[in-house]
Amino acid sequence: MARSKVKASQDLRSPSSEKPMTRKRARLEAEHDSKEDANDKRQSSSAKRQKPQTSKSVEEDPADEDKAIAPSSTKERTSKPTAAAKQDAVLAKVESLISMYGKLPLADLELPNSSESTPENVLALVYNAMLTSARISHELAFKSVKCLVEAGYQDIATLSKSTWEERTEVLTKGGYTRYREKTATGLGELADFVKEKYDSDLNNLLKAADSAPSKIRTRLKEIKGIGNVGLDIFCDTAQQIWPCLAPFLDPRSMKTAQQCGLGDDVDKIWQAVGEDPERMCRLAAALTTVRLEKKEKEFS
């Protein structure tokens, strides 16, 4: 009977003794669950914030690669101009040279029909080759050529009648004092040479040479006072009235052409002037002026 009372008493205490433990555990579990929920929310929020970045990064990778490639590809295309672009650049420079400095050789001389192959014009070009090839300033040489023309010496008959003293005086007037005596003698010999060998007309030299540039040079070299430089100057300046000499650029003009960006192929330059002897003559004159006045940087 006593044992039954003790057992009953334990049975009655058991629920009350376990109840506080259940509430505590429930509270702890609730706190744990609350912390887990909070962690889940933070992770979810963090995932949401990171997702656009990850997506953006993935989506932008191809674009970034394209952007990195595109400028390089464009640079390659622009750094290698096409043959047509190069040719257009040469044509533009040729036009600029001719328009700015391409004055015809006889333009400033008082000669009628200066663009025609008259005996007077050919003889004037020979004077120009003789005097400008000497070691004297280009300005004085051309001034002296102008004085010879003003004296009427482009006419072979007038030159033949002149005296040595008269020719010396004309050269002195032009400032050609260093070589005046020697040149005055050479002019007298030139008159005799043209009269006797070519019937007073150097156009007959052209016919005798069969219009072949090499033969023309050989025959012109027989004139005293004309060397290789003088021959080059004559071919530069006479290719307008003797088209068989075209295309021609003397070595110094060819070097200037390279410095101006025209290249070193005379045939391509010939194409750039439209295979026109007059334009080739003007270009040769322009290149000479550019060289003498040191204006290469204007076109390089």
C-alpha positions in Angstrom: 0.0 0.0 0.0 2.9 2.3 0.8 4.6 1.5 -2.5 1.4 2.3 -4.4 1.3 5.7 -2.8 5.0 6.4 -3.7 4.5 5.3 -7.3 1.4 7.4 -7.5 3.3 10.3 -6.1 6.1 9.9 -8.7 3.6 9.6 -11.5 2.0 12.9 -10.4 5.4 14.7 -10.2 6.7 13.4 -13.5 4.6 15.6 -15.8 5.3 18.7 -13.7 9.0 18.0 -13.6 9.3 17.4 -17.4 7.2 20.4 -18.4 9.8 23.1 -17.7 12.3 21.0 -19.7 9.9 20.9 -22.7 9.4 24.7 -22.7 13.1 25.3 -22.5 13.8 22.9 -25.3 11.0 24.4 -27.4 12.5 27.9 -26.7 16.0 26.8 -27.7 14.7 25.0 -30.8 12.7 28.1 -31.7 15.7 30.3 -31.4 17.8 27.8 -33.4 15.1 27.7 -36.1 14.9 31.5 -36.1 18.7 31.8 -36.6 18.5 29.3 -39.4 15.7 31.2 -41.1 17.7 34.4 -40.7 20.8 32.7 -42.3 18.6 31.3 -45.1 17.3 34.8 -45.8 20.7 36.3 -45.8 22.0 33.6 -48.1 19.0 34.1 -50.4 19.5 37.8 -50.4 23.2 37.4 -51.1 22.4 35.0 -53.9 19.9 37.4 -55.4 22.5 40.2 -55.3 25.3 38.0 -56.8 23.2 36.5 -59.5 22.9 39.6 -61.8 26.7 40.1 -61.4 27.4 36.5 -62.4 24.9 36.7 -65.3 26.3 40.0 -66.4 29.8 38.7 -66.3 28.9 35.7 -68.4 26.9 37.8 -70.8 29.6 40.4 -71.2 32.5 38.1 -71.7 31.8 37.6 -75.5 31.1 41.3 -75.9 34.3 42.2 -74.1 36.2 39.8 -76.3 34.6 41.4 -79.4 35.5 44.9 -78.1 39.1 43.8 -77.5 39.3 42.3 -81.0 37.4 45.0 -82.9 39.9 47.8 -82.4 42.8 45.5 -83.3 41.0 44.4 -86.4 40.2 48.0 -87.3 43.8 49.0 -86.7 45.1 46.3 -89.0 42.7 47.4 -91.8 43.6 51.1 -91.4 47.4 50.5 -91.0 47.6 48.7 -94.4 46.3 51.1 -97.1 45.2 49.4 -100.3 47.0 49.8 -103.5 44.2 52.0 -104.8 44.5 54.3 -101.7 48.3 54.6 -102.3 47.7 55.4 -106.0 45.2 58.1 -105.0 47.7 59.6 -102.6 50.3 59.7 -105.4 47.9 61.3 -107.8 47.0 64.0 -105.3 50.6 64.8 -104.7 51.3 65.0 -108.4 48.5 67.4 -108.9 49.7 69.6 -106.0 53.3 69.6 -107.3 52.2 70.6 -110.8 49.7 73.2 -109.7 52.1 74.8 -107.2 55.5 74.6 -109.0 55.0 73.1 -112.4 55.9 76.0 -114.6 57.0 75.2 -118.1 60.7 75.9 -118.8 60.2 78.6 -121.4 57.2 80.2 -119.8 59.1 83.2 -118.5 60.9 83.9 -121.7 59.6 86.2 -124.5 59.2 83.4 -127.0 56.1 83.0 -129.3 54.6 79.6 -129.3 56.9 78.4 -126.5 55.1 75.0 -126.3 56.0 74.2 -129.9 59.2 72.6 -131.3 60.3 75.6 -133.3 64.1 76.0 -134.0 64.2 79.0 -131.6 62.6 77.1 -128.7 64.9 74.1 -129.1 68.0 76.4 -129.2 66.7 78.2 -126.1 66.4 74.9 -124.3 70.0 74.1 -125.2 71.1 77.4 -123.7 69.2 76.5 -120.6 70.9 73.1 -120.4 74.4 74.6 -121.0 74.1 77.4 -118.4 72.1 75.7 -115.6 74.4 72.7 -115.6 77.4 74.9 -114.7 78.5 75.5 -111.1 76.5 78.7 -110.7 73.3 79.6 -108.9 70.1 78.6 -110.7 68.8 82.1 -110.5 71.8 83.6 -112.3 71.9 80.9 -114.9 68.3 81.4 -115.8 68.7 85.2 -115.8 71.5 84.7 -118.3 69.4 82.5 -120.5 66.7 85.2 -120.4 69.4 87.8 -121.5 70.5 85.6 -124.4 66.8 85.4 -125.6 66.4 89.2 -125.2 69.4 89.6 -127.3 67.8 87.5 -130.0 70.3 84.7 -129.8 67.6 82.0 -130.0 67.7 82.8 -133.7 70.7 81.0 -135.2 71.3 83.7 -137.7 71.5 86.4 -135.1 73.8 84.3 -133.0 76.1 83.7 -135.9 76.4 87.4 -136.6 77.3 88.3 -133.0 80.8 88.9 -131.9 82.6 87.4 -129.0 82.6 90.7 -127.2 78.9 91.1 -127.6 78.2 87.6 -126.3 80.4 88.3 -123.3 78.6 91.5 -122.6 75.2 89.7 -122.7 76.4 87.0 -120.3 77.8 89.7 -118.0 74.5 91.4 -117.9 72.9 88.2 -116.8 75.4 87.8 -114.0 77.2 84.8 -115.6 80.6 86.3 -115.0 82.5 83.3 -113.8 82.4 81.4 -117.1 81.5 84.2 -119.5 84.6 84.1 -121.7 84.5 80.3 -122.1 80.7 80.3 -122.7 80.9 83.2 -125.2 83.4 81.1 -127.2 81.1 78.1 -126.9 78.1 80.0 -128.2 80.0 80.9 -131.3 81.0 77.3 -131.9 77.4 76.2 -131.3 76.2 78.5 -134.0 78.6 77.0 -136.5 77.8 73.4 -135.4 74.0 73.9 -135.8 74.4 75.6 -139.2 76.8 73.1 -140.7 75.4 69.8 -139.3 71.7 70.4 -138.9 70.9 73.1 -141.4 70.4 75.8 -138.7 67.6 73.7 -137.0 68.2 71.3 -134.2 64.9 69.6 -135.0 66.9 67.9 -137.8 69.0 66.3 -135.0 65.8 64.7 -133.8 65.2 63.3 -137.3 68.8 62.1 -137.6 68.5 60.2 -134.3 65.2 58.5 -135.4 63.6 60.0 -132.3 65.5 57.5 -130.1 66.4 59.0 -126.7 69.8 57.4 -126.5 70.8 58.6 -130.0 69.5 62.1 -129.2 71.7 62.2 -126.1 74.7 61.0 -128.1 74.3 63.7 -130.7 73.6 66.5 -128.2 76.8 65.5 -126.4 78.7 66.7 -129.4 77.8 70.3 -128.4 80.6 71.8 -126.4 79.5 72.8 -123.0 76.9 70.1 -122.5 77.9 67.1 -120.3 75.8 64.4 -118.7 74.1 66.8 -116.3 73.3 69.2 -119.2 71.8 66.3 -121.1 69.6 65.4 -118.2 68.4 68.9 -117.9 67.7 69.1 -121.6 65.7 65.9 -121.5 63.7 67.1 -118.5 62.8 70.4 -120.2 62.4 69.3 -123.8 60.1 66.3 -123.4 57.1 68.6 -123.9 58.2 69.7 -127.4 60.0 66.4 -128.2 57.6 63.8 -126.7 59.8 60.9 -127.7 62.0 61.8 -124.7 59.1 61.2 -122.3 58.9 59.9 -119.7 62.1 61.3 -118.2 63.2 62.4 -114.8 66.8 63.2 -114.1 68.5 61.4 -111.2 68.2 64.4 -108.8 64.5 64.9 -109.6 63.9 61.2 -109.1 65.4 61.4 -105.7 63.2 64.3 -104.9 60.2 62.4 -106.2 61.0 59.6 -103.7 61.2 62.2 -100.9 57.9 63.6 -101.9 56.2 60.1 -101.7 55.9 59.5 -105.5 58.1 56.4 -105.5 61.0 55.5 -107.6 59.3 54.0 -110.6 59.3 56.4 -113.5 56.7 54.3 -115.4 54.3 54.6 -112.5 54.9 58.3 -112.3 54.3 58.5 -116.0 50.9 56.8 -115.5 50.2 59.3 -112.7 50.5 62.2 -115.1 48.2 60.5 -117.6 51.1 59.7 -119.9 51.1 63.3 -121.0 54.5 64.7 -122.0 53.5 68.2 -121.1 52.4 67.2 -117.6 55.6 65.1 -117.2 57.6 68.2 -118.2 55.7 70.3 -115.7 56.3 67.7 -113.0 60.0 67.6 -113.7 60.1 71.4 -113.4 58.2 71.2 -110.1 60.6 68.6 -108.7 63.5 70.8 -109.6 62.0 73.8 -107.9 61.2 71.8 -104.8 64.8 70.5 -104.6 66.4 73.9 -105.2 64.1 75.6 -102.7 64.2 72.7 -100.2 60.4 72.2 -100.0 60.4 68.4 -99.9 58.7 68.4 -96.4 55.6 70.0 -97.9 54.9 66.8 -99.7 56.5 64.1 -97.5 
